[in-house]
Amino acid sequence: MITATLCIDESLDSPQRRERVARLLLRRDLVAGFGLPDTEPVLVRNSFGRPSLADHRGVHVSIAYCTGGVAVACADDRIGIDLENLRRRDRHAAARMLGADEWGAVERAPDPDREFLRYWTLKESYVKALGVGLSYRVRRLTVRIDADGRASLDRPGAEVWLDERRPGFVVALCRLRGAPGAGRAGVRHVRLAEL
């Protein structure tokens, strides 16, 4: 099972506010999706910053922030979520992140900046699911995105999804599992007023 929730609001402009909203979203998803007690989740972080629940090791969590947005994901498998504001692509970051074929796809895309962030978020969601952060050599990963926006990654057991329904933002989700998955995951969008 996967729950993933995204909240976009211009008031999410400070790290403290984003952290509070992330905890609210996480708490709601843990209660609704996994039947956990309606209490403040206790998070511990590994040396790369990957969060996990102190009291519920069978439920995996991932949190992503950017100016104006927060995304959380919970799953019974290792999970990673990344959220980025749309911005100009960075050639230095691209050189570290993308293979030659991927860079070619970015350069040929109608919106190269968005295309770059699609690759970036997919790769970052994978390393977040691994729990190793960007210490992982992400150029070794190969991402493919078809014309319908469906993405795949060249790693066994890795399932990835893009969500681009909110203008100005790109969200990617990665689940790591040993067996093929059961379809498409979705990201629930909520308004801050709903929290």
C-alpha positions, 0 to 999 in steps of 0.5 A: 500500500502507498499513500502520497499527499501533496500540499501546495500553498504560497504560505509554505515559505519557511522551513518551520511551516513546511515541517509542521505541515509535513507532520500533519500530512504524515499523521493523517496518512498514517492514520487513514492508510495504515490504521496507526494511532492518531498521535504525533509520529516520532521520526528518526533519521539515518546518517543521510537524513532519511526519515523512518518511524521510531515505533513502526518499522514496517511502515516506510516514509518519505518527505519532500519540501520546496518553497510553496510545497510539501509532499509525504509518502508512506508505504509498506515497501521502501518509498521515496518522494521528491518535489521540486519547483519548476526552475531553469535547468542547471548544467552543472547538476545535469552533468552529475545527474544525467547520462548522455541519452537523458541530456539529449532528451532534455535538450529536445523536449518542448520545455527543457527546464521541466524535462530536466526536473522530471529526470531529477525528481525521478532519480532523487525519489529513487535514492531517497527510497534507498535511503542514501541521498545524493551520495549515490552515483545517479548517473548510473541510473537510466530513466525513461519517460514515454510520450504519455508521461509514464516513467521507468527506471532500470533497477529491479523492483523500482516503480516510479511515477510522475505527478505534474498536475500542479503548474510550477511543480514536479513530483516523483514517487519511487517504490522499491519492492521485490515483486512487480507492482499492482498498477499506478500510484497516485498522489492526493492533492490537498489544500492547506485549509483542509488540514 
